[in-house]
Amino acid sequence: MPCPEVVLLVEGDFDAKIVKSLFTAANFPLNKIEIHCAKGKHNIKKLYYELSFNSRKKFAVLVDLDYHSNFEPEEMARNDLHLDEAVSVFCAVPTIEAWLFADIDAARKKVRNKKRGEELLNRIPLPDEIPYPRHLAQNLFTLNEKFEMMACDIDLNVATSRSPSLRKFIEGIGNLLGLEVMPLLGKCFERSVGRDLFCNLLDEVAPPDAIIYKTLDGKQITANEMVRNVREGTELGYQYSSDLLRVARDFIAREARRGDRK
């Protein structure tokens, strides 16, 4: 059996099962990753220095950040845990349960109460901004459904485009394993002020079920549906944003030229 190349430390058993499911979805070689549970964030430092002593393996740590921020969260966690530069530090923002909502379509397949689950999932923000992801996950899923969703149903292209912290983790572990991860994840539409602006404009459309766009194959899209597509960075949301900008640009230019002729 090949010797593990990467040693990953996580806070608890639930975290270990989630990351193992994610590695399965990413087709990472599980026999090259050794996962250890520290039984709490406060034990991470001690466990790391015990396992890394005289070891030539690559070490990584995954912890919950426990608040909403994607501004250098890894360095914040490294300083809080007093870890040296030899270990790669990753953070789930705000907690690892937020990643259960990184692919909304996968989450829809696993919710216990379909009607109530659909209502909640249509309203939640992007994963790294969910206020209480642990509480939300406990209300929507059974324990086994969480692991099945991450291993079998999740689309990592979608999930990593919606959660910067998940993307950093998958890319980081892939790099430690010497794998080319970018082809796996594809292109990512990062959260930006522009995307927020489009979502705010769409939220002003009344009624929210009004048809605002028709695709090339004739499918009609409502304002509500487009908000979700823009927020999640899908190809449809990207295309709509681009089309809207072009139309607005041309309209404003025509108005400007008309003013010059008066």
N, C-alpha and C positions, 0 to 999 in steps of 0.2 A: 504493500500500500504506500502511495507517495506521501512523503513527509509534508505536513502543512507548512505553507510559506508565510501565511498571514495569521496573526493572533488578534482576534477582535474581542474587546472587553465591552460588555453592556451592563446596564443597571440590574435587570432582572430576567426571570424566565420568560415573561411575555415578550420582552424586547428581543430575546434570543430567537423565539419562534417566528416573530415578524421578520427579522432580518434574514433568517434562513429561508422563509417563503419568498422574500424579495430576491435573494440570490438564485433561487430556483427559477423565478420568472426571468431573471437576467441571464440564465444559462451559465452562471459562474460555476467553476469546478468546486463543489462542496468539500471534496477531500483535500483541498489546498487551503481551507479556511478553518481555523480552530476558534470556536466561540466559547467564552467564559462569562459566567454571570457573577457580578460583584456583590449581589444582594444589597443594592443601594448605591447611590452616587457617592456617598461618603466613603465607601470602601474601594473605589476605583483606584485611587493613588497607591494604596498599600498593595493591592493585587497586581497592579502594573509593575511595580518595582520588584515584587517577588518573582514574577514570571519572566521578566526581562533580564534578570541578573545572569550574566554570562551567556545570553542567548543571541543567536545570529538571525532570528526570525524578525519579520517586520511586524510592528505592533500598531494597532489602531484602537481608538476609544470612541464609542457612541454614547452620548448622554442627552437627556432632555434639557433644552435650554430653559424651559419653564417660564418664558415670557416671549413676546412677539418682537423679534428683531432679526434681520438678516445682514446687519452691518457688523462684519467681523465677529460673528458669534463664536467661532472656533477659538480665536485668541482669548476671548472672554472666558470661555470654559477652561482653556489651558491654564490661564492664570488662577482661576478659582480653585482648580484641582491641584495646582502646583506640579504640573507635568513638564518634563523636559522636551526639547525640540525633536528628540529622536522618535517620538510617538506621533502618529497622525490623529488629529482630534476632529470628530464630526459631531454635529448637533442636530437633533430633531427639533423643529420649531413649530409650535411651542413645546409639544410633546410628540412622542412617536405615534400616538393614536391619530394625529392629524394626517399622517400618511395614508390612513385608511380611506380618506376622502380625496386623495390625489387623482383618482380616476372615478368620476361620478357615475359613469355607466356601470362600472364594476360594482360600485356600492349599491346601486339600484337593484342589482340582481340578488343581493344578499340580505337586504333589510327584512326584518320580521313582519312588520306591518306595512304593506306596500303603499297604501293610500297616505298614511301619516308620514312614512318615510319619504315619499315623493315630495310632499309639501315641505318638509324640512330641508331636503337636499336641494330643492330649487331656490332656497333662500340663503344657504350658507355661503360665506365668502371663500376666497382661496384658502387652501389647507393651512398655510403658515400664518393665517390671520384669524383662524377659528378661535373664539374666546375660550371654550372649554371642550376641547376635542375628546378627552377621556370620558366625560359625562355623556356627550353626544353618542359616542361609539357604544357605550354600555346600554343606551336606550334603543339603539337601532339594530345591533347585531348580537348573535350568540357568539360564544368564545370561538368555537370551531369555524364559524363562518368567516371570522376575521382572517384566519390563517389561510383558508381555502381561497378567499378572494385575492389575497396578495400573491399566492403561488400560481393560481390557475386563471383568474379572470382579469387581473390588472394589465393594462396596456402601458408599458413603461414610457413610451413616447409621450402619451397624454399626461401621465402622472408626473414625470420629471419636468414637463413644460409648465405645470401648475404649481409645483413645489420646489423652490430653489434649494431648500435644505435637503430634500430627497435626491435631487440631481447631484449635488455636491457629494453626497454619501456614495451613490452608485458609481459615479465617475472616480471618486477617490479610491474605493476598494478595487475597482477595475484596474486602476493605474498601479496599485500595489501588487496586483497579480500579474502585471505586465500585459494586460489585455487592451485591445483597441475598443474603447467604449463608445466613442462618438457615432460610428455607424449604427450601433445598437439604439442609441437614443434619438438620432436624427436631429433635425434643427429644432431649436427651442425659441419660442416667442416669450421673451422675458417680460415680467411685469414692468410697466412703465407709466409715466404720467399720461402719455398718449392713450394708453388702453383705458385708464381711469376716466379720461375725458370722454371717450366714446361711450363708455358704459353710462356715465352721467347724462349724456345727451339722449341716449336710448331710454333711460328711466323716465325722462320727461314726456315720452310719447304716451298719449291717452286715446283710447284704452290700451292697456299693455298687450292685448291679444290682437291689435291691429296689424294687418299685413304691411310690411315695410320693404320687403325684398323678394325677388324671384330669381332662383338659380337658373343656370343654362338648361337644366333638364326639366324646368317648369315647376319645381317645388316652391311653394310659398312659405315664407318665414315670417313669424310674428316678432314684434319688438321684444317680448319676453325671451323667445328662443335666441334671438340675436345677441341679447345681453349675455346670455350664458356662453355663446360661441366666442364672443369678443373677450369675455373675462377668462375663458379657458385657453385662449390662444389657438383655436382650431383654424384649419385652412379656410373654412367659410367665414369665420370672424375676421381673419386677416384680409380676405378678398373684399368683404363688405367695407372694411375700414379704408382700404386702398381706393375702392370705387367712389366712396363718399368724399374722400379728399380730392380726387380728380374732378368730380362734378362740382364741388364747392370752388375749387381753383378756377375752373373754366367759367363758372357763373360770375364770380367776383371780377375776373378779368374782363368779361363782356360788359358788366356794369361800369367798370372803370373806363372802358373805351367809349361807351355810350355817353358818359359824362363829359368826355373830351369833345364830343361832337356838338354838344349843346352850346 
